[in-house]
Amino acid sequence: MTDIVASNRDRLLQAAVEAKTFAYVPYSKFRVGAALLTEDGEIIKGSNIENASYGGTICAERTAFVKAVSEGHRKFVALAVTTDVASPIAPCGICRQVIREFCPLDMPILLAASSYLEKEDGVRESTLEELLPFSFGPEDLERDRG
């Protein structure tokens, strides 16, 4: 874990918890909060936003990325995700692919249980590569097609 991630770890996790409070989940009642750390130390929060047309739902992780990218951020150093579940939950497949678009494979992803402060194993530290092995990324579009 880099110095910037280590020094912002608690702040990043707390931002994910705060983001979760803004989730709009009238259908699933499954709140998710995400917090994205930029290379300059800014934290961008996102929550899941459901829609009566279920396909229109957007996950917390993608909300954070859409906000960050639309505000000009393109380089990220860590992501934290939390839910109301007592164990850490990882991002869905679509979110993993969106993360892959903008982040290095070794980027830390902190998966926090709802009561992560009370549990020794309340935060699972992973990387994008662990969550999305054999991934397809922007650089693959440049490969020879011979």
Salt bridges, closest charged atoms under 4 A:
GLU18 OE1 - LYS45 NZ 3.19
GLU42 OE1 - HIS73 NE2 3.31
ASP84 OD1 - LYS20 NZ 3.02
ASP84 OD2 - ARG31 NE 2.77
GLU125 OE2 - ARG9 NE 3.29
GLU139 OE2 - ARG100 NH2 2.41
ASP140 OD1 - ARG143 NE 2.79
